Amino acid sequence: MSATLATLLSELEPTWSIEVIERLDAVARESSDAWNNAGTGHAALCELNYTPEGPDGSIDIAKAVRINEQFSLSTELWDHLIAQGRLPGDDFRTPVPHMTFVQGERDVDYLRRRHAALSAHPRFAAMEFSDDPATIAEWVPLIMAGREPGPVAATRAPDGFDVDFGALTRHLLDDLGDRGTTIRTGQEVRDLRRGPDGGWQLLIQDRSSGRSRVLNARFVFVGAGGGALRLLQRSGIREIRGYGGFPIAGQFLRTRNPSLVAEHRAKVYGKAAVGSPPMSVPHLDARAVGGGQALLFGPYAGWSMKFLKHGSWGDLLRTIRPDNVWPMVSVGLKNVGLLRYLITEVLAGRAQRMASLREYLPDAADADWELITAGQRVQVIKPVRGGGVLEFGTELVTAADGSIAGLLGASPGASTAASAMVDLLGRCFPARMAGWQPRLRAMMPSLTDEDADADAPSEDPDLVDQP
């Protein structure tokens, strides 16, 4: 997200001074790292939670269409940068069919109706459906090998992608560095406060030497993944009041066995178990990372008080404030099923994880698979009247005067970075958007007025003049 925003701003305002501050000693080692996420280019081609079923049996495709549009904006931006020579090539993006696989009469019927609803829309016209085991075996032979007879169905979208978001982030920041952006690694923002001119003063500490400096900025974007909540709280802006975070660790089973990798060229998403949260949707993914090929299955949830993989065990405690205690407690009371799911996942052993894998890969052998720890997700706890709600997407928080913004949450995350950052531009720089729109559309031709004409921030004087 940060690299995408800096890329857009460097194109729109090439005379502006931009500084990127990274806490670790190299960029893209947290959430964007290829092994800290599933690498799915989320376009709603295979994710069932984007197409909910109504009480009357109808399939709502509105969210799926919107996410597909958002991912298209990201791909258009990448294509533009490649054409301009600003990215070294397309090595970060690998075409991989996106599939959904279900079992049992009920889910087969749902998938058939989902396919009918989606394929009627131009964005999903290429999607195929089959309930023929032989056809599905041609698409994904490993999934059907050794499977007991029974009702099965699958959809297949040939226009999906596996994305190495770590490589993409590094490419974007390399380009920005060549164009004059200052990129500092091994430095941590310890505090940020309003300056006397209405801008921001950031206290930055060099993690190797311990020396500190103050950076003055007219605008700040907090794209720190799990670390964003605490920094936004330190800023004191009213808009972050009541927000909390719930950390969930992720794990995957991974194999690099060449014979297995060669037989499975798809990302196959299933259906979460009844009562499980959207984040638990199982998927078996073909991955292309650093020139190597692998298969990934998961996710398996864990729990940690860390908000970052390279964070502190005190992260959760440091974000608990008087204004977010009740929203967090109320979310806990309303999400007993999630807590039960997490306890079950944390206590699961190797045998249980392999049993989950064999629901998708009946002939899976223990020796072929290793357990890896992925990144930390911090699900957003959003304040609402009467308490809080647990959000499973991303949340953009902006100050009323547009001088600071931050991104909270997780999936679909990086896949929709271009759309999210255009939204941010509209909120934080509303007076400039009319002049920026032609250049934004040159980079992303399918950008709509709805994308580019975000509402201006509130003009509440108590917020604008906040000390």
C-alpha positions as CSV (number, residue, x, y, z in Angstrom):
1,M,0.0,0.0,0.0
2,S,2.7,2.5,0.9
3,A,4.7,1.7,-2.2
4,T,1.6,2.1,-4.3
5,L,0.7,5.5,-2.8
6,A,4.2,6.8,-3.2
7,T,4.2,5.7,-6.8
8,L,0.9,7.5,-7.5
9,L,2.1,10.7,-5.8
10,S,5.5,10.7,-7.5
11,E,3.6,10.6,-10.8
12,L,1.0,13.2,-9.9
13,E,3.3,15.6,-8.1
14,P,6.9,14.9,-9.2
15,T,8.2,18.0,-7.3
16,W,7.0,16.8,-3.9
17,S,9.5,15.4,-1.5
18,I,8.6,11.8,-0.4
19,E,10.3,9.8,2.3
20,V,9.6,6.1,3.0
21,I,10.5,4.9,6.5
22,E,10.8,1.1,7.0
23,R,11.3,-0.4,10.5
24,L,13.1,-3.5,9.3
25,D,16.5,-3.7,7.6
26,A,14.9,-4.4,4.2
27,V,11.5,-3.6,2.7
28,A,8.7,-6.1,2.1
29,R,9.6,-8.5,4.9
30,E,6.3,-8.3,6.8
31,S,2.8,-8.7,5.3
32,S,4.0,-8.2,1.7
33,D,6.6,-10.9,1.8
34,A,5.6,-13.7,-0.5
35,W,5.6,-16.4,2.2
36,N,3.6,-14.2,4.6
37,N,0.5,-14.3,2.4
38,A,-1.2,-16.7,0.0
39,G,-0.2,-14.6,-3.1
40,T,-3.7,-14.7,-4.5
41,G,-4.6,-11.8,-6.8
42,H,-8.0,-11.4,-5.2
43,A,-10.4,-10.8,-8.1
44,A,-13.5,-12.7,-6.6
45,L,-13.0,-15.5,-9.1
46,C,-12.8,-18.2,-6.4
47,E,-13.6,-16.8,-3.0
48,L,-17.1,-17.8,-1.9
49,N,-17.3,-15.3,0.9
50,Y,-17.6,-12.5,-1.7
51,T,-20.8,-14.1,-3.1
52,P,-23.2,-14.6,-0.2
53,E,-26.4,-16.5,-0.6
54,G,-29.7,-14.8,0.3
55,P,-32.6,-16.3,2.3
56,D,-34.4,-16.8,-1.0
57,G,-31.5,-18.7,-2.6
58,S,-30.3,-15.8,-4.7
59,I,-26.6,-15.1,-5.1
60,D,-25.4,-11.5,-4.4
61,I,-22.5,-10.8,-6.7
62,A,-22.2,-7.0,-6.0
63,K,-19.2,-7.4,-3.7
64,A,-17.5,-9.8,-6.2
65,V,-17.9,-7.4,-9.0
66,R,-16.5,-4.5,-7.0
67,I,-13.4,-6.5,-5.9
68,N,-12.9,-7.7,-9.4
69,E,-13.0,-4.0,-10.6
70,Q,-10.5,-3.0,-7.8
71,F,-8.0,-5.7,-8.8
72,S,-8.3,-4.6,-12.4
73,L,-7.2,-1.1,-11.4
74,S,-4.1,-2.7,-9.8
75,T,-3.2,-4.7,-12.9
76,E,-3.7,-1.6,-15.1
77,L,-1.3,0.4,-12.9
78,W,1.3,-2.4,-13.1
79,D,0.9,-2.7,-16.8
80,H,1.3,1.1,-17.1
81,L,4.5,1.0,-15.1
82,I,5.9,-1.9,-17.1
83,A,5.2,-0.1,-20.3
84,Q,6.9,3.0,-19.0
85,G,10.0,1.0,-18.0
86,R,9.5,1.7,-14.4
87,L,9.1,-1.9,-13.5
88,P,11.8,-4.4,-14.7
89,G,9.2,-6.8,-16.1
90,D,6.3,-9.1,-15.1
91,D,8.2,-11.5,-13.0
92,F,6.0,-10.8,-9.9
93,R,2.8,-12.0,-11.6
94,T,2.1,-15.5,-12.8
95,P,-1.1,-16.6,-14.6
96,V,-2.7,-19.3,-12.6
97,P,-6.4,-20.5,-13.0
98,H,-8.6,-19.7,-10.0
99,M,-10.9,-22.5,-9.0
100,T,-13.5,-23.3,-6.4
101,F,-14.1,-26.9,-5.3
102,V,-17.0,-28.1,-3.2
103,Q,-18.5,-31.4,-2.1
104,G,-22.0,-32.6,-1.2
105,E,-25.3,-32.0,-2.9
106,R,-26.1,-28.7,-1.0
107,D,-22.8,-27.0,-1.9
108,V,-22.8,-28.4,-5.5
109,D,-26.2,-26.7,-6.0
110,Y,-24.9,-23.5,-4.4
111,L,-21.8,-23.4,-6.7
112,R,-24.0,-24.1,-9.8
113,R,-26.2,-21.1,-8.9
114,R,-23.1,-19.0,-8.1
115,H,-21.6,-19.8,-11.5
116,A,-24.9,-18.9,-13.3
117,A,-25.0,-15.5,-11.5
118,L,-21.4,-14.6,-12.0
119,S,-21.0,-15.9,-15.6
120,A,-23.9,-13.7,-16.7
121,H,-21.7,-10.7,-15.9
122,P,-19.1,-9.7,-18.5
123,R,-16.2,-9.7,-15.9
124,F,-16.8,-13.4,-15.2
125,A,-17.9,-14.6,-18.6
126,A,-14.9,-16.9,-19.0
127,M,-15.7,-18.9,-15.8
128,E,-16.4,-22.6,-16.4
129,F,-18.5,-24.9,-14.2
130,S,-18.4,-28.7,-14.0
131,D,-19.9,-31.4,-11.7
132,D,-18.3,-34.1,-13.8
133,P,-15.5,-35.8,-11.8
134,A,-13.6,-36.6,-15.0
135,T,-13.5,-33.0,-16.1
136,I,-12.5,-31.8,-12.7
137,A,-9.7,-34.4,-12.7
138,E,-8.4,-32.9,-16.0
139,W,-8.3,-29.5,-14.3
140,V,-6.8,-30.6,-11.0
141,P,-5.7,-34.2,-11.0
142,L,-4.3,-34.3,-7.5
143,I,-7.6,-33.2,-6.0
144,M,-9.5,-36.1,-7.6
145,A,-6.8,-38.8,-7.2
146,G,-7.9,-41.3,-4.6
147,R,-11.2,-39.5,-3.8
148,E,-14.2,-41.5,-2.7
149,P,-17.2,-41.3,-5.0
150,G,-19.7,-38.5,-4.2
151,P,-21.2,-35.3,-5.5
152,V,-18.5,-32.7,-6.3
153,A,-18.3,-29.6,-8.4
154,A,-15.8,-26.9,-9.4
155,T,-15.6,-23.6,-11.2
156,R,-12.5,-22.6,-13.1
157,A,-11.5,-19.1,-14.2
158,P,-8.5,-19.1,-16.5
159,D,-7.7,-15.4,-16.0
160,G,-6.4,-15.6,-12.4
161,F,-3.0,-14.6,-11.1
162,D,-0.5,-15.6,-8.4
163,V,1.2,-12.5,-7.2
164,D,4.5,-12.2,-5.4
165,F,3.7,-9.0,-3.6
166,G,7.1,-8.9,-1.9
167,A,8.9,-8.7,-5.3
168,L,6.4,-6.2,-6.6
169,T,6.9,-4.0,-3.5
170,R,10.7,-4.1,-3.9
171,H,10.4,-3.2,-7.6
172,L,8.1,-0.2,-6.9
173,L,10.5,1.1,-4.2
174,D,13.5,0.6,-6.4
175,D,11.8,2.7,-9.0
176,L,10.9,5.3,-6.5
177,G,14.5,5.5,-5.2
178,D,15.7,6.0,-8.8
179,R,13.2,8.9,-9.2
180,G,14.4,10.7,-6.0
181,T,12.3,9.2,-3.2
182,T,14.2,8.8,0.0
183,I,13.9,5.2,1.3
184,R,15.3,4.6,4.8
185,T,15.4,1.1,6.3
186,G,16.2,0.1,9.9
187,Q,14.4,3.2,11.2
188,E,11.3,3.2,13.4
189,V,8.7,5.9,13.9
190,R,8.5,6.1,17.7
191,D,6.0,9.0,18.0
192,L,4.2,11.6,15.9
193,R,2.6,14.8,16.9
194,R,1.0,17.9,15.4
195,G,3.5,20.6,14.5
196,P,2.9,24.3,15.1
197,D,2.2,24.8,11.4
198,G,-0.5,22.1,11.4
199,G,1.7,19.5,9.8
200,W,3.3,16.5,11.6
201,Q,6.5,16.0,13.5
202,L,7.7,12.4,13.5
203,L,10.2,11.1,16.0
204,I,12.3,8.5,14.2
205,Q,14.9,6.2,15.8
206,D,17.7,4.4,14.0
207,R,17.4,0.9,15.3
208,S,21.1,0.1,15.0
209,S,22.6,3.2,16.5
210,G,19.7,4.3,18.7
211,R,20.0,7.9,17.5
212,S,16.8,9.8,17.0
213,R,15.8,12.6,14.6
214,V,12.7,14.6,13.9
215,L,11.1,14.6,10.5
216,N,8.6,17.3,9.6
217,A,5.9,16.3,7.1
218,R,2.8,18.0,5.6
219,F,1.1,14.6,5.0
220,V,1.7,11.2,6.6
221,F,0.4,7.8,5.4
222,V,0.7,5.0,8.0
223,G,1.0,1.8,6.0
224,A,2.6,-0.2,8.7
225,G,0.4,-3.3,8.6
226,G,-0.2,-4.5,12.1
227,G,1.8,-1.5,13.4
228,A,-0.6,1.0,11.9
229,L,-3.2,1.0,14.8
230,R,-0.7,2.0,17.5
231,L,0.8,4.8,15.4
232,L,-2.6,6.2,14.5
233,Q,-3.5,6.1,18.2
234,R,-0.2,8.0,19.0
235,S,-1.2,10.7,16.5
236,G,-4.2,11.6,18.7
237,I,-6.7,12.0,15.8
238,R,-10.3,11.7,16.8
239,E,-11.1,9.3,13.9
240,I,-9.1,6.4,15.4
241,R,-10.9,6.5,18.7
242,G,-12.7,3.3,19.6
243,Y,-10.8,1.2,17.0
244,G,-9.1,-1.9,18.2
245,G,-7.2,-4.8,16.7
246,F,-7.5,-8.6,17.1
247,P,-4.3,-10.4,16.0
248,I,-4.4,-13.8,14.3
249,A,-1.3,-15.7,13.3
250,G,-1.3,-17.8,10.1
251,Q,0.4,-21.0,9.1
252,F,0.5,-23.0,5.9
253,L,1.6,-26.5,4.8
254,R,4.1,-26.2,1.9
255,T,5.6,-28.6,-0.5
256,R,8.2,-28.2,-3.2
257,N,8.0,-31.8,-4.4
258,P,8.5,-31.3,-8.2
259,S,6.1,-34.1,-9.1
260,L,3.3,-32.6,-7.0
261,V,3.9,-29.1,-8.1
262,A,3.9,-30.1,-11.8
263,E,0.4,-31.7,-11.4
264,H,-1.4,-28.8,-9.7
265,R,-1.5,-25.6,-11.6
266,A,-4.3,-23.7,-10.0
267,K,-5.4,-21.9,-6.9
268,V,-8.3,-23.9,-5.5
269,Y,-10.5,-22.4,-2.8
270,G,-13.1,-24.3,-0.8
271,K,-15.8,-23.5,1.6
272,A,-15.2,-22.7,5.3
273,A,-16.6,-25.1,7.8
274,V,-19.9,-24.1,9.4
275,G,-19.3,-21.5,12.1
276,S,-15.8,-20.7,10.9
277,P,-14.8,-17.1,10.0
278,P,-14.1,-16.0,6.4
279,M,-10.4,-16.1,7.1
280,S,-10.5,-19.8,7.6
281,V,-11.4,-20.6,4.0
282,P,-9.1,-23.5,3.0
283,H,-7.2,-23.3,-0.3
284,L,-4.6,-25.2,-2.2
285,D,-2.4,-22.8,-4.1
286,A,0.2,-23.0,-6.9
287,R,2.9,-20.5,-5.9
288,A,5.7,-18.9,-7.9
289,V,8.2,-17.2,-5.7
290,G,11.8,-16.2,-6.5
291,G,11.8,-18.4,-9.6
292,G,10.8,-21.5,-7.6
293,Q,7.6,-23.4,-7.6
294,A,5.6,-24.7,-4.6
295,L,2.2,-25.6,-3.4
296,L,0.7,-24.0,-0.3
297,F,-2.3,-25.3,1.7
298,G,-4.1,-23.5,4.6
299,P,-4.5,-21.3,6.3
300,Y,-4.3,-22.7,9.8
301,A,-4.9,-20.0,12.4
302,G,-2.8,-19.5,15.4
303,W,-2.9,-16.8,18.1
304,S,-0.3,-14.4,19.3
305,M,-0.3,-11.0,21.0
306,K,2.1,-9.7,18.4
307,F,0.6,-7.3,15.8
308,L,3.6,-7.9,13.5
309,K,5.6,-11.1,12.7
310,H,8.7,-9.1,13.7
311,G,6.8,-7.4,16.5
312,S,6.5,-7.5,20.3
313,W,4.5,-9.7,22.6
314,G,3.2,-6.5,24.1
315,D,1.7,-5.2,20.9
316,L,-1.9,-6.0,21.8
317,L,-1.7,-4.6,25.3
318,R,-0.2,-1.3,24.0
319,T,-3.2,-0.7,21.8
320,I,-5.8,-1.1,24.5
321,R,-7.2,2.3,25.4
322,P,-10.2,3.5,27.5
323,D,-12.0,4.4,24.3
324,N,-11.7,0.9,22.7
325,V,-12.2,-1.4,25.7
326,W,-16.0,-1.7,25.3
327,P,-15.8,-2.2,21.5
328,M,-13.3,-5.0,22.0
329,V,-15.2,-6.6,24.9
330,S,-18.5,-6.5,22.9
331,V,-16.8,-8.1,19.9
332,G,-15.5,-10.9,22.1
333,L,-19.0,-11.5,23.5
334,K,-20.5,-11.6,20.0
335,N,-17.9,-13.8,18.4
336,V,-17.7,-16.8,20.7
337,G,-17.6,-19.0,17.6
338,L,-14.4,-17.3,16.4
339,L,-12.8,-17.8,19.8
340,R,-13.8,-21.5,19.8
341,Y,-12.4,-21.8,16.3
342,L,-9.1,-20.2,17.3
343,I,-8.7,-22.5,20.4
344,T,-9.4,-25.5,18.2
345,E,-6.8,-24.4,15.6
346,V,-4.1,-23.6,18.3
347,L,-4.5,-27.0,19.8
348,A,-4.5,-28.9,16.5
349,G,-1.5,-31.1,15.9
350,R,0.2,-32.4,12.8
351,A,-2.3,-35.2,12.3
352,Q,-5.3,-32.9,12.3
353,R,-3.6,-30.4,9.9
354,M,-2.8,-33.3,7.5
355,A,-6.4,-34.5,7.8
356,S,-7.6,-31.1,6.6
357,L,-5.2,-31.2,3.7
358,R,-6.4,-34.7,2.7
359,E,-10.0,-33.3,2.3
360,Y,-8.5,-31.5,-0.8
361,L,-5.6,-33.8,-1.5
362,P,-6.7,-37.4,-0.6
363,D,-3.3,-39.0,-1.4
364,A,-1.2,-36.4,0.5
365,A,1.9,-37.9,2.1
366,D,3.2,-36.5,5.4
367,A,6.8,-36.5,4.3
368,D,6.1,-34.1,1.4
369,W,4.7,-31.2,3.5
370,E,6.4,-28.8,5.9
371,L,4.6,-26.3,8.2
372,I,5.6,-22.7,7.7
373,T,4.6,-19.6,9.7
374,A,3.1,-16.9,7.6
375,G,2.3,-13.3,8.6
376,Q,0.2,-11.7,11.3
377,R,-3.3,-10.5,10.5
378,V,-4.8,-7.8,12.7
379,Q,-8.5,-7.9,12.2
380,V,-10.2,-4.5,12.6
381,I,-12.5,-3.9,15.6
382,K,-14.6,-1.0,14.5
383,P,-16.6,1.1,17.0
384,V,-20.3,1.3,16.3
385,R,-23.2,2.5,18.4
386,G,-23.5,0.1,21.4
387,G,-20.1,-1.5,21.1
388,G,-18.0,-2.8,18.2
389,V,-17.9,-5.0,15.2
390,L,-15.2,-7.3,13.8
391,E,-14.3,-6.4,10.2
392,F,-12.7,-8.9,7.9
393,G,-11.6,-6.5,5.2
394,T,-9.6,-3.4,5.1
395,E,-10.4,0.0,6.7
396,L,-9.0,3.3,5.6
397,V,-8.9,5.9,8.5
398,T,-8.3,9.5,7.6
399,A,-8.1,12.6,9.7
400,A,-10.7,15.3,9.0
401,D,-8.2,17.7,7.6
402,G,-6.7,15.0,5.3
403,S,-3.2,15.5,6.8
404,I,-2.8,11.9,8.0
405,A,-4.3,8.5,7.0
406,G,-3.6,4.9,7.7
407,L,-4.8,1.5,6.6
408,L,-6.0,-1.2,9.0
409,G,-7.1,-4.8,8.3
410,A,-6.3,-7.6,5.9
411,S,-7.8,-9.4,2.9
412,P,-8.2,-8.5,0.0
413,G,-5.5,-6.0,1.0
414,A,-2.6,-5.7,-1.5
415,S,-4.7,-6.9,-4.4
416,T,-6.8,-3.7,-4.2
417,A,-3.9,-1.3,-3.4
418,A,-4.5,0.9,-6.4
419,S,-8.2,1.4,-5.7
420,A,-7.6,1.9,-2.0
421,M,-4.9,4.6,-2.6
422,V,-7.0,6.4,-5.1
423,D,-9.7,6.5,-2.5
424,L,-7.1,7.9,-0.1
425,L,-6.1,10.6,-2.5
426,G,-9.8,11.7,-2.9
427,R,-10.2,11.9,0.9
428,C,-7.0,13.6,1.7
429,F,-6.5,15.9,-1.3
430,P,-10.0,16.6,-2.5
431,A,-9.1,20.0,-4.0
432,R,-6.5,18.4,-6.2
433,M,-8.4,15.5,-7.6
434,A,-10.0,17.3,-10.5
435,G,-6.5,18.1,-11.8
436,W,-5.2,14.7,-11.0
437,Q,-8.0,12.7,-12.7
438,P,-6.6,12.8,-16.3
439,R,-3.3,11.5,-15.1
440,L,-4.8,8.8,-12.9
441,R,-7.0,7.6,-15.8
442,A,-3.9,7.5,-18.1
443,M,-2.4,5.0,-15.6
444,M,-5.7,3.2,-14.9
445,P,-8.1,3.5,-17.9
446,S,-11.0,1.8,-16.2
447,L,-11.0,4.3,-13.3
448,T,-14.5,5.5,-12.7
449,D,-15.9,8.8,-11.3
450,E,-16.9,6.8,-8.2
451,D,-13.2,5.7,-7.7
452,A,-11.7,9.1,-8.4
453,D,-14.3,11.4,-6.8
454,A,-14.2,10.4,-3.2
455,D,-16.1,12.6,-0.7
456,A,-14.1,15.4,0.9
457,P,-13.3,15.0,4.6
458,S,-15.6,16.4,7.2
459,E,-15.2,20.1,7.9
460,D,-16.0,19.7,11.6
461,P,-13.9,22.7,13.0
462,D,-13.2,20.7,16.2
463,L,-11.3,18.2,14.1
464,V,-9.7,20.6,11.7
465,D,-8.4,22.8,14.5
466,Q,-7.4,19.9,16.8
467,P,-4.3,20.8,18.8
